[in-house]
């Protein structure tokens, strides 16, 4: 009998220890994702850009990097992934210069990323307000006739989709969403499970409390699938099967939930610019831009 009690006690103690470890791992991981831990200056010097500084409504100085073309009638805005900065978009920017000749290109550092101010990351939601301010800046600088195309990777794509769904964008004729996630809770739970094997049933509860207490944000509201129902800007939903940041399955729910004209463009290559440009399938992107940009 004593032996049975000892075994049971060991099992219970082990379960409690395991749960405590999972809880700590979730707290540490979530805070690490929520807060910027260091400032990494953005380097886009090889693109020959003008550095633009914009103070947002929260008093943060945001950085953008503008590559101008004479007589350009349109501007491509580019937004990066969570934890990256505008420098990560350089190769994509060079590819778009071929797809969209004579187009201004503005690469953005999100708040709490790159050279921009801030230490709490917005996960594409507070960033949507900042994108609206960049949108207004472009119209003020280039005039009401300037057409705007928006391209985002990961969180950057969520920023654009959220802003459009909330009706914050003007003069935007096309959105290229590359690897957007369905919602923040699912995105972080996916990464916590990959790294620590913490069950997705536990982590969202812990994350909800951290986001509320630390940043005053309700993670339950950070749902792009819900917001894209009001996205009426023509959008191409691109996602690589090799994407290690966002689950490939997320693209289908976003595409199916989108309110306006949409094109589904799953790819097997890691990057769209790695595709064979002579292949008919690769022309889906260029055809979309010709029709909408």
N, C-alpha and C positions, 0 to 999 in steps of 0.2 A: 504493500500500500504506500509506504514511504517512498519507494522507488518511483511509483507512478506519479506521486505528487511532485517529486523532483523533476521528472521528465516534463510534466505539464508546466511547471514553473519555468523551466528552461525554454520551452516553446513560447510561452507568453512573453518572457523577457526578451527573447530573440525577435518576436513580432514587434514589440514596443520599440526596441532599438532600431529595427529596420524602418519602422514608420517615422521615427525621429530623424533618421538619416535622410530619408526621402524628403521630409519636410524641410530640413536644413538645405539640402541640395536645391530644392525648388526656390526657396527664399533667396539663396545666394545667386542662383542663375538669373532669376527675374530681376533682381536689383542690378546685376551686371549688365543686363540688356537694357534696363530702363535708364541707367545713368551713363554718361560719358566718363570714361576713366582717364583719358588723356587727350591732348590736342595734337592731331596730326595735320600739319599744314598741307594744303592741296597744291599739287604741282601739275599744272597744265601748260607750262611755258612753251612746250614744243608745238602747241596749237596756235600760237600767235593770237592771244586774246586780250581784250580789255577787261580789267578787274572792276566789277560793279559792286558797290556796297549799298544795301537797302536796309533801313531801320524799320522793323515790323511794329505792329500795334502793341506788342508786349515789351518794346524797347530793345529788342535784340538786333544786333547788326548781322545781317545775312550776306553771304558772298555769292556772287554769280560771275561767270567767266564768258564773255561775249565775243564770239568770232563773227565779225561783220563782213558783209559782201555789198559792194556798191549796187545800188538800184534793186536791192532785194525787196520782194513783195510779200515775203513770208518769213517767219521765224520758227525754228524748232527749239523747244524747251526740253531739256533732258534732266531726269531725276534719278538718283542712285539708290542702291540697296541700303538696308539697315546696317550700320557699322562701317559703311564705305564713305567715299566722298566723290566729288566731281571728277577727280583723276581716274576713277575706275571706268569712266564712260568714254575715255579718249578713243579707243579703238572703234567703238560703236559710232562715235561722232564722225570719224573718218569714213566709215562705211556709209553713213547718211549723206555725207558730202557728195558721194557718187549717186545716191538715190534721189537726192533733192538738191541739184546744183543751184547756185546763186541764191542760197538760203542762209539767213543769219542763224547761228547756233548759240544758244545760251545754256551753259551747263551750270547746275545749281548745287551748292552745298546746303543740305537741310540744316535746320537748327540742331545744335548739339552734335554736329558732324563737320569734319574738315576744318576750315578756317572760320566758319560761322560761330556766333555766340551761342550760349546755352549749355546746360548740363543734363537736362531731362529730355529724352527723346520723345518725339511725337507719334511714332509708329504710323505715319500717314494720315493722322486725324487732326492734330493741331497744325501739322504741316499743310493741310488743305487751306487753312486761312492764309498761311504764308504764300502759297502758290497763287492765291487770288491777288495778293499784293504784287507779286511779280508780273502777273497777267496785266494788271492795271498799269504797272510801270512801262511795260512794252507798248501798250496802246498810247500812253502819254508821250513816249519817246518817238515812236514811229508813225503814229496817226491811227485814226479809226478804221482805215482801209487795210491795215496790216493783218494778214492771215497768220494764225498760230497753229502749229502742230505740236503735240506733246508726246514724248516718249519716256517711259519709266521702266526701271528694273526692280523687281521685288517690292520693297516698301515704296519706292519711287512711283511704281505703277499704281499702288494703292492710293497714294497721295492724289494722283491725277483722277482716278476713278471716283474717289470720295468727293473731291472738289466739284467734279462734273455732276455727280448725283445730288449734291447739295445746291446746285445752281449757281456756283461761284465763278464760272469761267465765261469769258467773252471772246468772240472772234476765233474760237477754237474750232477748226474744221475737221480735225482727225486726232484720234488717240491711238498710240501703239503701246499696248500693255504687254510687258514681257515678264512673265513669272510672278504675277500678283498672287497674294494669299487670300484665302476666303475671309478670315477674321483673325484678329490678334491673338485671342485666346487659343484657337486651334493651332496657329503658327508657333507660338511659344511652347505649347504642350507637345507638339511634334518634336521640337528640338530638345526639350528636357527628356523626353522618352529616349531619343537617339543617344543622348550623352550619358544619362544616369539611369535609364530604365524606370523612371518614375511613372506610375500609372496615370493615364490621361484623366482618370476619374478624380484623382487627388489634386493634381497641379492647378487646374483652373480655379478651384476654390481659394487656394493660397494666393495665386496671382491676382485675383479680383481684389482681395484685401490689400495687397501691396500697392497696386495701382491707385486704389482709393485713398489709402492713408499717406502714401509717399508723394503722389502727383495730383490727387484730386480728380482722377479720370475714372470713368466707369468702363471697364473693359468689355462689359456686355454690350455696350453701345458701339464698340469699335468693330463693326461688321460690314465689310464691303459688299458682300452678297446682297444685303438689304439695300444699301445705297445705290448699287448699279441699276436697280429697278427704275430709277429716275434719270439714268444716264442716256441722254438723247444725242450725244455727239457720236458720229460714226467711229467705231472702235474695232481694232483687230486684236484678238486675244491670242498672243503668242506664248508658248511655254515649251521649254526643252524637256525631253524625257530624262536628260542627264542632270537636270537642275538639282543641286544638293541643298539648296536653301529653302525652297518651297516645294511641297509635294505636287507632283504632276497632276494629280486628280483634281486639284483646286480649280484648274482652268475651266473645267466642264461646268461646274456649278456657277461660276462667274458668267460664263458665256450664256448659259441657259437662263440666268436671272436678269440679264441685261435688257433694259427697256427699249433701246433704239436699235438702229442698224448695227449689225455685228458680224464679224468674220472670225471663224475658229481656225487657228494656225498652229497646231502642235508640230514640233520638229524633233528629229532624232539627234541633231548636232547640238553641242553645248551652247554655241552662239549662232545667231542667224547669219552673221557674216562668214561663218565657216562653211555655209552651204555652197553647193555647186551652182553658180549663178546661171549656168546654161540649162539647168534642170527646170522643167515646167513648174514643178511644185514650188520652187524658190521664188517664182515670179508672183506668187500670191501677195506678198508684201509690196512689191513694186507696183503691182496693179491697183492695190488698195490705195496707195499713196497718189497714184495718177488720178484716181477717181475722186479723191477727197481732199487732197492737199493743194 
